[in-house]
Amino acid sequence: MVKFSERLKEMRLEKNLTQAQLAKETGLSQNGIANWENEKRLPNINALITLAKFFGVTVGQLAGTEEY
């Protein structure tokens, strides 16, 4: 199972986005994205849903519990 932090960074880089660009596109904070990618914090359910919609995947795929 892939960690959420790794999956988020992988998806972000596939779209050639910086953390700042992803934050701007999703309305989430850059600091939050950095903390999630560095495993300092976990996102709340609303942030997970926002990210999943942005990347066109399920929450499970983003969280690493489902095949991507």
C-alpha positions in Angstrom: 0.0 0.0 0.0 1.3 3.4 -1.0 1.3 6.2 1.6 -0.9 9.2 1.1 2.1 11.5 1.2 3.8 9.6 -1.7 0.6 9.4 -3.7 -0.2 13.1 -3.4 3.3 14.1 -4.5 3.2 11.6 -7.4 -0.1 13.0 -8.6 1.1 16.6 -8.2 4.3 15.9 -10.2 2.4 14.1 -12.9 0.6 17.3 -13.6 3.9 19.3 -13.3 2.6 21.4 -10.5 4.4 23.0 -7.6 2.9 22.9 -4.2 2.0 26.5 -4.6 0.3 25.9 -7.9 -1.7 23.0 -6.5 -2.8 25.1 -3.6 -4.0 27.9 -6.0 -5.8 25.4 -8.2 -7.6 23.7 -5.3 -8.1 26.5 -2.8 -6.1 24.6 -0.2 -3.1 26.0 1.6 0.5 25.5 0.3 1.5 24.9 3.9 -1.1 22.2 4.3 0.1 20.5 1.1 3.7 20.6 2.3 2.8 19.2 5.7 0.8 16.3 4.0 3.7 15.5 1.6 6.2 15.6 4.5 4.0 13.4 6.7 3.6 16.1 9.4 -0.2 16.1 9.2 -3.1 14.4 7.5 -5.8 16.2 5.6 -9.3 16.4 6.7 -12.0 14.7 4.7 -13.0 17.9 2.9 -9.4 18.4 1.7 -9.2 14.7 0.6 -12.4 15.1 -1.4 -11.2 18.4 -3.0 -7.9 16.7 -4.0 -9.6 13.6 -5.3 -11.9 15.6 -7.5 -9.0 17.8 -8.8 -7.0 14.7 -9.8 -10.0 12.8 -11.1 -9.5 9.8 -8.7 -11.3 8.3 -5.8 -10.5 9.1 -2.2 -9.3 5.6 -1.8 -6.9 5.9 -4.8 -5.6 9.2 -3.4 -5.2 7.7 0.1 -3.3 4.7 -1.3 -5.9 2.1 -0.2 -7.0 1.4 -3.8 -5.1 0.8 -7.0 -4.1 3.9 -8.9 
